């Protein structure tokens, strides 16, 4: 039986950042909204499955890449940590800017696609999105599962998939109804301000971490 308790603080921190990132409006959320409003919830959830799998793909690739870098240079973790903190701070700035002047919540017009095409479209969107890659690099800089056994890593990856699917799926379910969409828009300033505060705090904690 693998010991996951040792890695729980890092995993929780990584999941907290992922939760915010997966819940925040962006290209993948725009796609889900577009599918939900045009083809219904089931189609949107199919696209969500592709997005979640794409997120896990980036997760695995960033962990492998970070592992290779760290094996070559001990100082790389500190550098990566500061890069990750800088990116989180940039996201915080964007959230506060949107809180001051919320842009229109737009959806991506996906047209009419089959379930397989929606799945592939969601996957390709996520794995080719620079923001997704940058966000996962920021999460990887925490070193949540550095030195962990394969069992712990598998649990971490599965958890990341579940979080990504639930967060994007929540958009698919909620914003397929006009009433919920209007309520979100009405409270968006407060939501974006809270998001900015969390990301700023996460950036500070990451930059000042000793590990």
C-alpha positions in Angstrom: 0.0 0.0 0.0 1.5 3.4 -1.0 1.8 6.2 1.5 -0.1 9.2 0.1 -0.4 11.1 3.4 3.2 12.4 3.0 2.2 14.1 -0.2 -1.2 15.4 0.8 -0.2 19.0 1.5 1.3 19.4 -1.9 -1.5 17.5 -3.7 -4.2 19.7 -1.9 -2.3 22.9 -2.9 -2.1 21.7 -6.6 -5.8 20.7 -6.6 -6.8 24.1 -5.2 -5.0 25.9 -8.0 -6.4 23.4 -10.6 -9.9 23.9 -9.2 -9.7 27.7 -9.7 -8.1 27.3 -13.2 -10.6 24.7 -14.4 -13.5 26.8 -13.1 -12.3 30.1 -14.6 -13.7 31.3 -17.9 -11.3 30.6 -20.8 -11.2 28.9 -24.2 -12.3 25.6 -22.9 -15.2 27.1 -20.9 -16.2 29.1 -24.0 -16.4 25.9 -26.0 -18.5 24.1 -23.4 -20.9 27.1 -23.3 -21.2 27.1 -27.1 -21.9 23.4 -27.2 -24.3 23.5 -24.3 -26.4 26.3 -25.7 -26.5 24.9 -29.2 -26.5 21.1 -28.8 -27.6 20.5 -25.2 -26.0 19.2 -22.1 -25.1 15.7 -23.3 -23.0 17.1 -26.1 -21.4 19.6 -23.8 -20.5 16.9 -21.4 -18.9 14.9 -24.3 -16.7 17.9 -25.1 -16.0 18.2 -21.4 -14.7 14.6 -21.3 -12.2 15.5 -24.1 -11.2 18.6 -22.3 -10.6 16.7 -19.0 -8.5 14.1 -20.8 -6.5 16.8 -22.6 -5.9 18.4 -19.2 -4.5 15.1 -17.8 -2.3 14.7 -20.9 -0.7 18.1 -20.2 -0.5 17.2 -16.5 1.5 14.0 -17.3 3.7 15.8 -19.8 4.6 18.6 -17.5 5.4 16.2 -14.7 7.7 14.3 -16.9 9.3 17.5 -18.2 9.8 18.9 -14.8 11.3 15.6 -13.6 13.8 15.7 -16.4 14.8 19.3 -15.7 15.2 18.6 -12.0 17.3 15.6 -12.6 19.8 17.8 -14.5 19.9 20.9 -12.2 19.0 21.2 -8.5 18.4 24.9 -8.8 15.7 24.3 -11.5 13.0 23.9 -8.9 13.5 27.3 -7.4 13.5 28.9 -10.9 10.4 27.0 -11.9 8.7 28.0 -8.6 9.3 31.7 -9.3 8.1 31.3 -12.9 5.0 29.6 -11.7 4.4 32.3 -9.1 4.8 35.0 -11.7 2.2 33.3 -13.9 -0.3 33.0 -11.1 0.3 36.7 -10.3 -0.4 37.5 -14.0 -3.7 35.5 -13.8 -4.6 37.4 -10.6 -4.1 40.7 -12.4 -6.4 39.5 -15.2 -9.1 38.5 -12.7 -9.0 41.8 -10.9 -9.1 43.6 -14.3 -12.2 41.6 -15.3 -13.7 42.4 -11.9 -13.4 46.1 -12.6 -14.7 45.8 -16.1 -16.3 42.3 -16.8 -16.1 41.5 -20.5 -19.1 39.9 -22.2 -19.4 36.1 -21.6 -19.1 34.8 -25.1 -19.4 31.3 -26.4 -17.6 29.5 -29.2 -19.7 28.6 -32.1 -18.9 24.9 -32.6 -21.7 24.2 -35.2 -23.3 20.8 -35.2 -20.9 18.0 -34.5 -21.2 14.3 -33.6 -20.2 13.1 -30.1 -16.8 11.8 -31.4 -16.0 15.0 -33.1 -16.9 17.0 -30.0 -14.7 14.7 -27.8 -11.8 15.2 -30.2 -12.4 18.9 -30.5 -12.4 19.3 -26.7 -9.2 17.3 -26.4 -7.3 19.1 -29.1 -8.4 22.5 -27.7 -7.0 21.7 -24.3 -3.7 20.1 -25.3 -2.9 23.0 -27.7 -3.9 25.8 -25.4 -0.8 27.8 -24.2 -2.7 29.0 -21.2 -3.4 25.4 -20.1 0.3 24.4 -20.5 1.4 27.5 -18.5 -1.1 26.7 -15.8 0.0 23.1 -15.4 3.6 24.3 -15.3 2.7 26.6 -12.4 1.0 23.6 -10.7 4.0 21.4 -11.4 6.3 23.9 -9.8 4.7 23.0 -6.5 6.3 19.6 -6.7 3.2 18.0 -5.3 4.2 14.4 -6.2 8.0 14.8 -6.5 9.6 11.6 -5.4 6.3 9.8 -5.0 5.6 6.2 -6.0 3.7 5.4 -9.1 0.6 4.6 -7.1 0.6 8.1 -5.6 1.1 9.7 -9.0 -1.7 7.6 -10.5 -4.1 8.8 -7.7 -3.0 12.4 -8.3 -3.6 12.2 -12.1 -7.0 10.6 -11.6 -8.0 13.3 -9.1 -6.9 16.0 -11.6 -9.0 14.4 -14.3 -12.1 14.3 -12.0 -11.6 17.9 -10.9 -11.2 19.1 -14.5 -14.3 17.1 -15.6 -16.5 18.3 -12.7 -15.5 21.9 -13.1 -16.1 22.1 -16.9 -19.1 19.8 -16.5 -20.6 22.3 -14.1 -20.4 25.0 -16.7 -22.0 22.6 -19.2 -24.9 21.9 -16.9 -25.4 25.3 -15.3 -25.0 27.6 -18.3 -27.2 25.6 -20.6 -30.0 27.4 -18.8 -30.6 31.1 -19.3 -31.5 31.8 -15.6 -28.3 30.5 -14.2 -26.3 32.2 -17.0 -27.9 35.6 -16.1 -27.2 35.0 -12.3 -23.6 34.3 -13.0 -23.2 37.5 -15.1 -24.9 39.5 -12.4 -22.4 38.3 -9.7 -19.3 38.1 -11.9 -17.5 41.1 -10.4 -17.5 39.5 -7.0 -16.5 36.1 -8.4 -13.6 37.6 -10.4 -12.4 39.7 -7.4 -12.4 36.6 -5.2 -10.5 34.6 -7.9 -7.9 37.4 -8.1 -7.4 37.4 -4.4 -6.9 33.6 -4.3 -4.5 33.6 -7.2 -2.4 36.4 -5.6 -2.3 34.4 -2.3 -1.3 31.3 -4.2 1.5 33.2 -6.0 2.8 34.5 -2.7 2.8 31.1 -1.0 4.5 29.5 -4.0 7.2 32.1 -4.2 8.0 32.0 -0.5 7.9 28.2 -0.2 11.1 26.6 1.0 10.4 23.3 -0.8 
